[in-house]
Amino acid sequence: MKKYFILLLVMLSAGLILQGQGTDQLVNTCVMNAGPNCKYLKDFRIQLSKAPAAGELRYKTQMSLWKNTKYKFSMCTADDSKGELILTVKNDANQVVLSSFDPKTGKTYKSVDLVCNRSGIYQLNYDFKDGQQGSGVGVISMVK
């Protein structure tokens, strides 16, 4: 009985480790896609189930951005995701200053650049297009 318990514990641990490595590979790929003239700052790992209704972006976080600095926001979506990862950046007045999705054309961009006009805390909102389920990574880099 003890052997089976230990075997089960080892299998569960291996499964968790392998799952983590898959996400790390996606982060590495996304960082490399930013380009050689970019300095990695931070990444956000997003995993969301299907939304009951498409609406406001569901994954929200904040980040401090500095005036006169150029940032590159890269979004990478896992292969098994139903939708594409999108990003909207809002300032402290809750105004959209940047989006990786153009509603007029329906086009989703895998990376977008922002030259910050004002230092402050900005809200980063991630979701998958049309509220689909998926997993992905958002990487923020500073352009040199």
N, C-alpha and C positions, 0 to 999 in steps of 0.2 A: 504494500500500500504506500509506503514511504517513497519507493522508487517512482511510482506513478505521479505522486504529488510533486516531486522534484522535477520530473520530466515535464509536467504541465507548467510549472513555474518557469523553467528554462524556455519553453516554447513561447509563452506569453511575453517574456522579456525580449526574446529575439524579434518577435513581431513588432513590438514598440520601437526597438532600435532601428529596424529596417524601415518602418514608416517614417521616422525622423530623418533618415538619410535621404529619402525621396524628396522631402521638402527642402533639405539643404542643397540638393542638386539643382532644384529649381531656383533657389536663391543665387547660387553660384552662376548659373546660366544667365539670370536676369542682371546680375552685377556686370558680367562680361559684355552683355548686350548694350550697356550704357555707353561704352566706348572708352578709349585709352585716355582721353582728355578729361575724364570725370573722376572725382574722388568720392568713394562710397561714404555715405553718412549713416543711413539707417534703412532697415527693411521691416515690412509688416507682412506677416503671414496670415492670409485670409482664407477661411473655410466657412462657407455658408450653405444652408439648405435652401430649397426653393421657397421663395417668398409667397405668402398667400395671395398677395396682389402687388403688382409693380407700383412703386411709389418712391419715397425718399430713400436715398442710399443708406444701407443698414450698418456697415462697419465704419465707425467714427473714431478718430483719434486726433490729437493736436500735436503741432510741432512749431518750434520757434524758427522763423526765417528772418534773415538779415537784409537790410536795404542794400541795393546795388550789388547783390550777389545773384548769379545765374544758377538756377537749379534745374536738374533733369529728373523727371518722375518717370520711371519705367514700370510697366505692368506686364507680368508674365502669368499666363494661365496654364494650369496643369492639363495634360492631354485628356484626362477623363472628365473634365468639366463640361457642363451643358452650355454655359454662356461664357462670354468674354469679360475679363476683369476691366472695370472702368473706374475712373477717379474724378472727383470734383474737389477743388480747393476753394475754401471760403475764407474771407478776411474776418476781422472782429466785428464788423457790421453785418455779418451773415450774407455778404454779397459774393457771388461766384466770380473768382478772379481767373480760374483756369479749369478746363474740363478736357478729358481725353475722349469724350463722346460728343459728336456734332449732331444734334437732333434734326437739323435741316437736311443733312445728307444721309444720316444714319451710319456714318463712318465712325469706327472706333480706332483710335491711335494707340499703338503699343508704348509710345513714349511721347512726352510733351515737355517743353522747356518753359521756364518762368524766370523773368528778371524781376526780382522783388523790388517794388517801389517804396515800401515802408516796412521797417522792422516791426515784428510783433508775433503774436501767437496766431497761427492759421489752423483752421479745421480741415483735416483730410478725410474725405468720405469715399469709401470704396464699396463696390457692389458688383454683381454680375449683371450684364445686360439683360433687360426684361425680367429681373428678379429670379433668374435661373439659379440652380445650385452649382457649386463648383468650389475649387480651391485654387489659390494663386498667391503671388507675391508682388508686393509693391515696394520698389527700391527707390530711395531718394539719394541723389548724388549732387555734388557741387561741381559745376563746370569750371575748369581752371582757365 
